[in-house]
Amino acid sequence: MKSKILTIVILLFISCESDLTNSDTLDFDKLYVTLQGTDKVVILNASTLEIIEEITIDLMEGMIGETPHYVALDEENGYWFVSAIMTNKIAMYSIDTNELIDAISVNEDPAILSINSALKKIYSSRMMIMNMGGMIMGSETNLVDEISYDSDGMTLIQSHDSGSPTPHALSLTDDGVILLTASNTTDFLSKINLISGEVSSISLDGDINDIPTFPINRLKPLEITDNGEYAFISCTGGEWQDPSSGQYEEVNGQVHAWNISTLEKISTYDFDVYSRPWHIDSHPYEDKIYIVLSGSSSTDNSAGLACLSFNGSSFSHEWTTTNSEFDTLHGIAISSDGAYVYVSGRGDGNIYKFDALTGLLINTINLISSGMTRTGGIAITQ
């Protein structure tokens, strides 16, 4: 009798322990954060912002400053990827073990990544031209890379010519047919049909520049998110010198809405000149767009997070949250239920968690407390 009771107790204990383990595994999303300044990717519990694991990005032996910039997830097949700008490489890791599976060299300066999980393909844009503490980094090539991957690693299939230099912004439509990119220097939007190979392009502001190869450096498109038939583009703007007249102009930060099929600009929303719109993402099921405002170091309360709604013809401002403590904000990720928005601080090394409905700041954690460039791109499991 005592033996039976003991067996039942043991079984109950094992069952409870198993339930706790499953709960620990399933009750929260994981947030992946690139630490550009320390060559790491940190994985956080998205609910509490507690650190789960740190992975050192070491793709070139002996190199300091590999600069992991952007992270992308393929949960369906069990991989995550990171672009390391200064190594010219993209690395592939196991989601289950966080072990390095493969690293592949691309033409130069990989930046934003977009994934087609069904076809096991990843696309990489180019880093924009930047002065990083006296060191110039970035690429002037027109090319966007297409890479296939499987359990054995990655293979560079081809590079698509976008028709314009420095194609930084990048987004793949849900059907995997259209790859959108925008030149950070010429202010041109390009649409690449991955089936036919046809490339169409259009100026974001044809009244200023209609030459797809001329580096006008005015709007400075940075990232694209697409939502159904529309693409939304963040443009950083800032002070601009007209190359023909030599006159200076302060260009507002902007978000554009474009019809993907027709390449027609539908609407533009203007922030102020100090806002510097950076990374951008779409709500998973509502017609809302969230924009990171990188801000200006010379202007208090210029950095923050903004939410716009879009009704198919125009934008409406929902809310903007700024704070004098925010320093050069950068990456963005939205929880699968659309309830929370996460933002990284490139200048302060923080991760911020916001309420997606109200813009209320809920939680903050500091991941790196020194360095000029601290955090970068972020991604969250869905």
Stockholm file with secondary structure:
# STOCKHOLM 1.0

chainA/1-382         MKSKILTIVILLFISCESDLTNSDTLDFDKLYVTLQGTDKVVILNASTLEIIEEITIDLMEGMIGETPHYVALDEENGYWFVSAIMTNKIAMYSIDTNELIDAISVNEDPAILSINSALKKIYSSRMMIMNMGGMIMGSETNLVDEISYDSDGMTLIQSHDSGSPTPHALSLTDDGVILLTASNTTDFLSKINLISGEVSSISLDGDINDIPTFPINRLKPLEITDNGEYAFISCTGGEWQDPSSGQYEEVNGQVHAWNISTLEKISTYDFDVYSRPWHIDSHPYEDKIYIVLSGSSSTDNSAGLACLSFNGSSFSHEWTTTNSEFDTLHGIAISSDGAYVYVSGRGDGNIYKFDALTGLLINTINLISSGMTRTGGIAITQ
#=GR chainA/1-382 SS CHHHHHHHHHHHHHHHHHHHHHHHHHSSCEEEEEETTTTEEEEEETTTCCEEEEEECCCSTTCSCCCEEEEEEETTTTEEEEEEGGGTEEEEEETTTCCEEEEEECSSCEEEEEEETTTTEEEEEECCCEEETTEEECCCCCEEEEEEEETTEEEEEEEEECSSSCEEEEEECTTSCEEEEEETTTCEEEEEETTTCCEEEEETTTTTCCCTTSCCCSSCEEEEEEETTEEEEEECCEEEECTTTCCEEEECCEEEEEETTTTEEEEEEECCTTCCEEEEEECSSSSEEEEEECCCTTSTTCCEEEEEEECSSCEEEEEEEECTTCCSEEEEEECTTSCEEEEEETTTCEEEEEETTTCCEEEEEESCCSSSSCEEEEEECC
#=GC SS_cons         CHHHHHHHHHHHHHHHHHHHHHHHHHSSCEEEEEETTTTEEEEEETTTCCEEEEEECCCSTTCSCCCEEEEEEETTTTEEEEEEGGGTEEEEEETTTCCEEEEEECSSCEEEEEEETTTTEEEEEECCCEEETTEEECCCCCEEEEEEEETTEEEEEEEEECSSSCEEEEEECTTSCEEEEEETTTCEEEEEETTTCCEEEEETTTTTCCCTTSCCCSSCEEEEEEETTEEEEEECCEEEECTTTCCEEEECCEEEEEETTTTEEEEEEECCTTCCEEEEEECSSSSEEEEEECCCTTSTTCCEEEEEEECSSCEEEEEEEECTTCCSEEEEEECTTSCEEEEEETTTCEEEEEETTTCCEEEEEESCCSSSSCEEEEEECC
//
